[in-house]
């Protein structure tokens, strides 16, 4: 068993070295949300999101932490890349930590970013002081609605588009949830010439959707330091049936549910969420 574990670690390190040498590590953009001089807290967003999603909660958390929110590859202001895997995103974050000279941080991730955070904590435990995972579990998912959302985005004729509001209206047949349509529209950007483009790398994300939905952890992955899982009480992403899997990988984890929130407790119940994070030791 020890030999197998050693071989796995060697292969992981070798894979990262190869990615770095090939220029495959993306230099991530980040937003500094305040709290300089305090313990570092690094925030990772979900699919189709960006560091902007953390601005309000992040500034609240800056009372206790020096808060920095990253744009993961193919999102926000960070560069685009063909490869879209959890291993690649972990390497990007490790590269960013190295560039910022941060040996250890409290790491928080929401949804897809939560999977990145889980994998990084398990594979690089020395870099993570505490782990906070927001409304995602260490398991595989399959959401047909995600495929409808990506289909709607692919079908959008950017050449004839006049506004984000018009995009939201065109998507109504495929994506009935107005909040989701507005969230999708945040990934549209207008140039100085008035033309529209996608901020996200839409082809890479759509192709990687099955990999993003899959469980990012292997059975032997463990993180034995403090971990907090915050679930939305009205969300289906984390249920009581997932607690056993959480504890297998994160044996000292604490699981909290925010009754008033759905998939975005950091936005939908911000005060409660911030209170949970601030009380986590």
FIMILUM-206752 format. One record per residue (C-alpha): x, y, z; residue in three letters. Coordinates in steps of 0.05 Angstrom, whole numbers, plus 5000, padded with zeros to 4 digits. Example, Ala and Ser with C-alpha at 12.3 -4.5 7.8 and 13.67 -1.06 7.14 Angstrom:
524649105156Ala
527349795143Ser
This chain:
500050005000Unk
505750485018Unk
509050324952Unk
502650474914Unk
501751134951Unk
508951324937Unk
508151164863Unk
501751574860Unk
505052184892Unk
510952124845Unk
506352104785Unk
502452714809Unk
508853114820Unk
511652884753Unk
505253084718Unk
505553784748Unk
512853864728Unk
511253664657Unk
505354154655Unk
509754724681Unk
515354574631Unk
510454564574Unk
507555224595Unk
500954894614Unk
500255244681Unk
495855864675Unk
497756504711Unk
491356654748Unk
488157344758Unk
485857524828Unk
482058064865Unk
484658304931Unk
478458414975Unk
482158705035Unk
484858515102Unk
492358585087Unk
496658325143Unk
491457835168Unk
491557075157Unk
490656905082Unk
484056655055Unk
483656444982Unk
476856394947Unk
475055964886Unk
468656074846Unk
464155574811Unk
462855404738Unk
461356014695Unk
463056454754Unk
468956904771Unk
472257264828Unk
466657784823Unk
461857284855Unk
465757344921Unk
466258104926Unk
460958244978Unk
462057635023Unk
469557695013Unk
469758415038Unk
465658195099Unk
470757645112Unk
476558145107Unk
475058335179Unk
478557695198Unk
482557485137Unk
486757775080Unk
481957555026Unk
483857424954Unk
479057134902Unk
481756794840Unk
479156714770Unk
480255984751Unk
482755814681Unk
477755954625Unk
473856424670Unk
473857164685Unk
480357534672Unk
484756914673Unk
487656624609Unk
484156094567Unk
487055394557Unk
484754774520Unk
485854324580Unk
480254364631Unk
481353854686Unk
481453884762Unk
488753684763Unk
490554274717Unk
486554764760Unk
489954514823Unk
496754634790Unk
494555334770Unk
492655494842Unk
499055204870Unk
502855624819Unk
499056244842Unk
500556084916Unk
507956014898Unk
507956674860Unk
504657024919Unk
509456694968Unk
503856385008Unk
506255745040Unk
499555585073Unk
492555875068Unk
485355775088Unk
482355535023Unk
474955615005Unk
471455384942Unk
464355404917Unk
461354854872Unk
466654704818Unk
471555124858Unk
469854694919Unk
472054084880Unk
478554434862Unk
479554604936Unk
478053894959Unk
483053594910Unk
488454104926Unk
487553985001Unk
488053234993Unk
494053244946Unk
497753834977Unk
495653835051Unk
501754235071Unk
499054835032Unk
492254845066Unk
491155065139Unk
483654985137Unk
478854785081Unk
471955075069Unk
467454765016Unk
460955104995Unk
455054694971Unk
458654124936Unk
460353414958Unk
465852914939Unk
461552534890Unk
459552524817Unk
453752944791Unk
449452944729Unk
445053544717Unk
441153554650Unk
439854294663Unk
447254454654Unk
447054164584Unk
441054604567Unk
444755214593Unk
450955074552Unk
446654924491Unk
443155594499Unk
449755954504Unk
452455614442Unk
446155774403Unk
446456524419Unk
447956934357Unk
452857454384Unk
452957824318Unk
445658044325Unk
445658134400Unk
444158834427Unk
444258734502Unk
444858234559Unk
437458314572Unk
436058084501Unk
440557474512Unk
436557304575Unk
430157344535Unk
432756904479Unk
434756364530Unk
427956334563Unk
425455714526Unk
431555294545Unk
433055604613Unk
426655784650Unk
430156024714Unk
431156774708Unk
436656784760Unk
440656284720Unk
439656674656Unk
442257304689Unk
448256914716Unk
449756644646Unk
449357344618Unk
454857594665Unk
459657214619Unk
457957674560Unk
462458274548Unk
461558854500Unk
467559124462Unk
468859864448Unk
466159744378Unk
459559484407Unk
460458744390Unk
459358204441Unk
464057634462Unk
464357094514Unk
469057214573Unk
469256464588Unk
472455954542Unk
465655664523Unk
468055094478Unk
473054844530Unk
467954874586Unk
462554524546Unk
467353964526Unk
469753884598Unk
462753864629Unk
462753104642Unk
469653144674Unk
467353734717Unk
461253344741Unk
465352724758Unk
468052594828Unk
474752944831Unk
477352494888Unk
480051784889Unk
478151304946Unk
484851404982Unk
484652164982Unk
484652455052Unk
485353135086Unk
485853055161Unk
485953795180Unk
479854225198Unk
474654235143Unk
467954595140Unk
462554405090Unk
457054925083Unk
450754665047Unk
444755055023Unk
438554795059Unk
434354884995Unk
439754594950Unk
440253884923Unk
447753904916Unk
449253654986Unk
444453195024Unk
444952805089Unk
446752195047Unk
453252545027Unk
455752625099Unk
458851935101Unk
462952075038Unk
465152745065Unk
467552425130Unk
471251875092Unk
475552385056Unk
475452925110Unk
475252555176Unk
474853175221Unk
469853545176Unk
464153945204Unk
457853995160Unk
453154585167Unk
446754725130Unk
444155435117Unk
436555335117Unk
434955975079Unk
439855865022Unk
440055484957Unk
446455334918Unk
449656014935Unk
449456095011Unk
455056615008Unk
450357064969Unk
443356834990Unk
444656825065Unk
451057235069Unk
450857435143Unk
449556715166Unk
454956455119Unk
460156965141Unk
458556795214Unk
459756055201Unk
466456195168Unk
468656675222Unk
466956175277Unk
470755605243Unk
477355435278Unk
